[in-house]
Amino acid sequence: MLFAKSNILLNKTVSNYWFFQLNESFCNKFKILYSKMTFKKGALLFVLVIGIQTVNAQFRAYSNEFLNIGAGARGLSMAGAQVASVSDGTAGYWNPAGLSAVKDQPQLNLMHAEYFAGIGKYDFASIVIPSTKKNRVIGLSLLRFAVDDIPNTIFLVEADGTINFSNIQTFSSADYAFLFSYSQEKKINENKIFRYGGNAKIIHRSAGQFAKAWGFGFDAGVQLIGKKWRIGAVARDVTTTFNAWSFSLTERMREVFYVTNNEVPVKSTELTAPRLILGGAYEFGLGENLSLLTELNVDVSFDGRRNTVIASDFASVDPRIGVELGWKDAFFVRAGINNFQKALDDNDDTNTEKVWIYQPAVGAGFKISNVQIDYAFTNLANQSNPLYTHVFSLKLDLKKKN
């Protein structure tokens, strides 16, 4: 039961790393085996297939899903509700329009997180450089998710049926994304500012020496900023994003695939469908030193029916809610929930009753001079079956204000 619930959510966060776009029939077999094995042992089985589906330029559900994890502990602690309020270097990920809020000095953002007891490592880094006119900004962001030391068990069994553990070697699987961002703002009147921006992104994915992919795509976003309210929208993969896969398999590997009735992968191209994210935020004044920022985002995906609040073959809608309590713009406490899904009730012996589950997150941060450190405590599963992860991030203004 724990696997059944957790796997639904893992498909929305890091499925690309563990299943590597496995075809549906193999996924079902893999999930059954996984329920009887530890997570590490289950990961070893993927090399029997080199889990990348052979397709001819078609949309894939959860394609490039590592790009939907998040960036920065502030955003993750608010459950990803950032499209309207983001105003720092992480905006290159959340909404490139928000980058133009960085005006006075270049800004550096760094983040590191580890998932599944350190099995998966996720890193984010960005540098933002404003123009001298302070209304245009360029940025560069890097995202990496990697799983290292994966045993290659393709040749574990010899031709005579004996098991030879000395044939096991290890390799790494890593996904990279490079985002080149541009943002500009225009003052409408004394109380309103309009911001817009875009990303050009290059994607590189590899599974050891067996499979590699290169791809590219574009994002576009806008923000409308009022005195207390903010509205934002971003279209990810607006022109669709593609990955072109190539494979390097020896003749001996192909023989093993043939003998074990596994499909030998060939060159292929997969497409990532566009995603639209809408958001609104409002800031409440709670006194001279306290403020409360609330934000609601709605993710609309178009890659098929998902397990979300609103689901259809055309589009699936997934809400995110985040809050941030700030004191003197120096100390912050944050919380959020997202990933609302229907799952089987653990207390139901008949395995027929379903209940709503969600994914919570909390965090905090503080700012001293030109340095801000943020922390997030996120749950990759749901409120009843937690898979917690600690996330830390650093924001540094490279030139201190006078």
Beta strands, then each sheet from edge to edge (+ up, - down):
strand 1: 56-59
strand 2: 107-115
strand 3: 120-130
strand 4: 136-152
strand 5: 169-189
strand 6: 192-207
strand 7: 211-225
strand 8: 229-236
strand 9: 241-247
strand 10: 268-272
strand 11: 275-285
strand 12: 290-301
strand 13: 310-311
strand 14: 316-327
strand 15: 331-344
strand 16: 354-368
strand 17: 371-379
strand 18: 388-397
sheet 1: 1+ 10+ 9- 7+ 6- 5+ 4- 3+ 2- 18+ 17- 16+ 15- 14+ 12- 11+ 8-
sheet 2: 1+ 10+ 9- 7+ 6- 5+ 4- 3+ 2- 18+ 17- 16+ 15- 14+ 13-
end
